[in-house]
Amino acid sequence: MKDKRLWICVAAVFIVAAAFTIFAGISIYNLTVRPSAGGKAPVVADADTDDKQEADVSSEEPSSEEATEAPTVDPNYNPLNDGIAGVHALTDEQIDYIASHYDGTSEYIYTSLEMGENGIPQSLEHFKSKLAGIDNITYTGKDTNAYFIFVLTHEYDENITSQILDMLNYYGIKATFFMCQGYAEAYPEIVERLIKDGHEIGSLGASYPDGGLSTYGLKDQMNDIMRFQEFMENTYSYTMKRFYPCGEMISCQSAVLWTQMGLEVVMYGASYEDYSHDAEIDPETFFNDMKTALHNGVIYRFHTTNLSTCNLMPSLISYLQQCGFGIGLLP
């Protein structure tokens, strides 16, 4: 009986041990070997894989399609074509282009009374040749018309200017008045009257230096012009569109600069020495000179310095009208 119980106990222990062994084996299998629910075996990452991938990426050469090519430079590229509408400053690139592509030699604008083959003064023919290819420069107006331009600076007489304006108003004539910033600041009532009476205001630049604005470097010329331009726009809401070379000096570089800034450069075809307060003007000489210089589209230049200008102009106006010339603002 004892032997039978002993064998039963041994068998029970063996069965329990076997069951434990089987259970443990199944658990280990589930944890390490058995596939996941998605049906894919777990991937054990190699510790060096990321480093290896980064190394592979950094060592790859870009394909020929992805490679960045060096920009090509067009030898015919002209930065002056990149301007904007209206009167504006130029970029450093545009100024450098002007300096390297155009002549900087300045010449005095002297208008000879001797007429050329084309029916305009020889000096205008010279500058039309010298400045050939530069747009927006006015040498003459339209046929059978005459035009008056006046030059004002801070040194000139306000009273004479007022009398000239009275005379022009009497004849119903409009003219273009070029001034510097010093004049505009000194005589605001004249500026306001010019605008009110329908005359045109043009620019001489801000500073009106001795020898003319062409004596400045290109960038200084530009800054000088823009300073006065901004003053007129801020003070009178007036935009000047025409420019007269103060000091009557002009170079190809300056002409390109001024016109590329959006200004129209105005030349003239006839003038006389009326820029001095004390100059004695002979009426007969004045009248003969004005008749000799007469041509289609003639631009007469005057100053508001000498009272003789105001006294002598009525005879010129009458003569021009008898010859069938209209007198008005520049086109």
C-alpha positions, 0 to 999 in steps of 0.5 A: 500500500505504501509503495502504491502511494509513493508511486502516485506522489512521484507521478504527480510531481513529474506531471506538475514539473512537466506542465511547468516546463511546457508553460514556461516554454510557451511563454518564452516563445511568445515573447521572443519568437512568435510573429506579431499580430500584423503578421510581420516579424519584429525588426531588431535595429543594428546600432550602426544603421543610422550612422551608416545611412547618414554617411551614405547620404552625405557621400552621394554626388548630386545628379547632373539635373540637380546640380546648380549651374553658375549664372551666365552674364549677358554682355549686352545687359543694360541695367538702365532698362530696369528703370521705373516710371516717374522721376526717381533715383537710380541704383548704384549699378545703373550709375556705374553703368553710365560712368563706364559707358558714356563720356564725362567731358562737360561742354558749355551750352553756347547757342550761336546765332548762326543757323545750321543747315537744318534750320536750327542754330549750329550749337544745337546741331552740335549737341544733337550730334554729341548727345545722339542716342540719348532720348528725352532731350528737347532742342526745339518745340513744334513747328510754327511755335515759339517757347519762353523759358525763364531761369530763376535762382535765389539771387534774382529780383522778386519784383522783376519776376512779378512784373514779368508774370503780369506781362505774360498774363496780359498777353495770355502766355504760359512759360516754363520757369526753372528754379533752384531750391534756394529760390523756392524757399526764398519766394514761396509766393512766386512759386504759388503764383506760378502754379496758380497762373498755369505756368510750368516749374522746372528744376535746376537742382537744389544747390545751383553750384558754380560751374553747373551740376555737371561739376559734381559726381554722378551720385551727387548730381542725382542726390541734389536733384532728388532733394529738390524734387522731394522738397517741391512734392512735399511742400507744394504737391508739385512734381517737376518733369523738366530739367535745365542744366544749371551753369549751362554745362552738360556731358553725355554722362550727365545727360544720360543720368538726368534723362534716366531719372525720368526728367526731360532735359531742355536746351534753348535756341536763343538768348541774350545777356540779361542775367545781370542786374546792371547790364544795359540792354540795347533794344535794337540789338535785342530785337535783331538778335531775337529775329536772327535766331528765329526758327520753327520751334525756337526756345527763347531763354530769359532771366528774371534779373534785368527789368529790360527783359520785361520791357522788351518782350512785348515787341518780341511777342508782337513780332512772333504773332505777326510771323504766325508763331504761336507762343505757349508751353513746351509740348 
